[in-house]
Amino acid sequence: MPTRTLALSLHAARRLTRRLWLHTVIALRHAACWLLIHDDPAAERGEGVISTAIVVVIMAFLAVGLWFAFKAILSNATTTVSNQVAQLGS
């Protein structure tokens, strides 16, 4: 039973990560199109700040996905260890 819960939790984490990645890619495409339309050298002044912000957002989304996966794995491991200790104690 815990394996099924772990599989469902990992599936949900993967689905969330894919959805966040898709939204990030769409946002990057919109930003690239905007830059192509507005090809003004003065508009590129804050390019490094914008790129850094995009990287920070991507890393935050990855961290959230990894946190959910870690939480699911740790929960399953805790349950398994508790069951094994209970069997050894009785």
N, C-alpha and C positions, 0 to 999 in steps of 0.2 A: 504493500500500500504506500509506504513512503517514497518508493521509486516512482510511482505514478505521479505523486504530488511534486516531486522534484522535476520530472519530465514536463509537467504542466507549467511549473514555475519557470523553467528554462525556456520553454516555448514562449511564454509571455514576455520574458526578458528579450529573447531574440526578436520577437515581433515588435516590441517597443524600440529596440535599437534600430531595426530596419526602417521603421516609420520615422524616427528622428533623423536618420541618415538621409532618407528621401527628402524630408523637408529642408535639410541643410543643403543638399544638392540643388534643389529648386531655388532656394534663396541665392545661392552662388550664381546660378544661371541668370537670374533676374539682375543681379548686380553686374555681371559681365555684359549683359545686353545694355544696361543703362550706361555703362562706361563706353561701349561702342557708339552709342547714340550721342552722348555728350563728350565728344573727343576734344576736350579743352585742357591744355597743359596746366593751367592754374587749378583745375579741378582735381589734379593728381597730388595735391599738396598733402592730404591726409591719408594717402594710400597705405602707408605702413601701419598707421593706427587702425584702419579698417581691417587690414589683413590680420593683424594681431587679435582684434576682437573676434573675427570669424574663427580663428584657430582656438581661441579660448572657449567659444560656444561649442565647437565640435568636441573639444576635450571634455567639456562638462557633460555633453550628451553621452559620450563613451563612458565616462565615470559613472553616470546613473545606471546605464545598462550593466556595467560590470558589478556595481554594488548589488543590484537585484540578483544577478547570477550568484555572487558570493554569498548573499544572504540565504538563498535557496539551498546552496550546497552545504553551508554551515548548519542550517536547520536539519537537513537530512543526516548529516554526520552526528549531530548531537543526539538525535533520536536513536540512531543505530548504536552509539556508544552507551546510551542509557539502557537500551534493551539488553545489550551484552553484559553490562555490569549487573543488571537485575537477575539475569540468568546465572551469572557466577555466584551471586550472593545467596541464591535459593537452593 
